Amino acid sequence: MAQTTPVMEPHRAQWKTRIGFLLAAAGSAVGLGNIWRFPYLAYQHGGGAFLVPYVIALLTAGIPLLILEFGLGHKMRGSAPMSFAKANPHWEWLGWWMVTFVMFGIVLYYSVVIAWCVCYLGYSLTLAWGPDPNAFFFQQFLGATAGPHVIGDIRSPILLGLVIVWLVNWACVFFGVEEGIERANKVFMPLLFLLLLILVGWTMTLPGAWDGIGTYLKPDFAKLAKPTVWIDAYSQAFFSLSVGFGIMIVYASYLPRHTDINRSAFQVAAMDTLVAFIAGLAVFGTLGYMMTKTGKPLTELVQHGIGLAFVAYPQAISLLPGLSSVFGVVFFLTLIFAGITSSMSILEAFTAAVMDKFHYPRKVVVTVLSIAGFLGGIIFATGGGLSWLDLVDHALSHYGLFLACLLQCLVVGWLAKGLHLREHVNEHSSFPLGRGFEVLVRFVIPAVILVLLGNDFTKDMREPYSGYPWLAIILIGRDWLVVTLIAALFVAMRPWRKPLDRQ
Ligand code: PHE
């Protein structure tokens, strides 16, 4: 690969190959959301027609934000806090807030969900969920309590799964960018693609699968007139591309100078969307098979999120003739690979931030953070964990994510004078961006985000989220954002170990 190294800071790590970077960035983007959220949204919002709002959301918001983050990290050669500090010294805290609410928020429960998948990988071997997977999951496995105020006991299988997940996270990030993250993604991502293809191929041979797939894809363009379809398309595009978390900023900071940033962003988005689309074939093929076997209509069987992976899929697996255990193993391994490549990206985003600012050694930072991540995850591995997960997720992956993206547009589009980001990303790109990019960053994306925030806010004001008591929503959900914000402000005020070289 062509590269000019002399301008590099000697101590900054670098990807060995461009494909390594692309797989790592796609690894972060492709996560549980691709498998259990996208297909459901498509089904709900016009089937094949949903691709129209989704692609528009990608082109007008998701990909521009990805280019913004890639460009910022690449130009500043730093993690999110360092990049923002170099762009505008008053905004370093924003970089800290992003990596903090993701490391000490999203990844805590995200890892617990991967831990559930690890447990279910084992359960697949014996179909341990028995005749009633719903009762098995909520009662026996989670020991779900009446609400977030009843913590219940710590579930030992989940705790064990969590140990495994954090060991893998730790091992991948401990060895650094090239030896750890790049290497892991070069193994996990191709395996993920392969498993997904096996899953889809297998599903298509099942009776009734095509009826399910037909329902998933049947376009209903009339649905596109509904605002919620567009709102869901945009919010899925943001979450799915892992923007607003500081991850893509740090991943791009390890790229050599001569990199085609614009093309890379399109490639990552394309891989992410392709996986989501293909996952939909597997999911709806399986639901179609269940429809045939049980005689129930699809509307009764369809599920998303946790219900899809841990109730509907186990039900379907039990119905399969022959190698049903193997089918379960393939499905849960797919989820695990999708999840781990995302969770390790968050660990790296925070690790790099601490290394940039305080110059602590990587191995120490990763080890401390992995232990903290494991300990912090324990609350989500209790009987009350599911309600906690739900509340924290609602606060962080809606308000946190949207606010972070909004502020990032404000800083880059309006406040960081002389950043010339568009010129920077165009420098080595095969297709240059026009002025429209600035219009998107300064006006269009902020406007879209304000609509998303307004929509969430009015909904939440009208009725408390998922019927939880207000006190729980405020104390657990909102305060999680506030506490991470205070922590970010505090860290941002600490001095840099070495003065920053402003770009
Ligand atoms: N993009 C991932 C998904 O679609 C989610 C994710 C969240 C990734 C947080 C990294 C960090 O599931």
Boltz pocket constraint, residues with backbone or C-beta under 6 A from the ligand:
constraints:
  - pocket:
      binder: B
      contacts: [[A, 28], [A, 29], [A, 30], [A, 31], [A, 32], [A, 33], [A, 34], [A, 102], [A, 106], [A, 239], [A, 240], [A, 241], [A, 242], [A, 245], [A, 247], [A, 342], [A, 343], [A, 345], [A, 346]]
      max_distance: 6.0
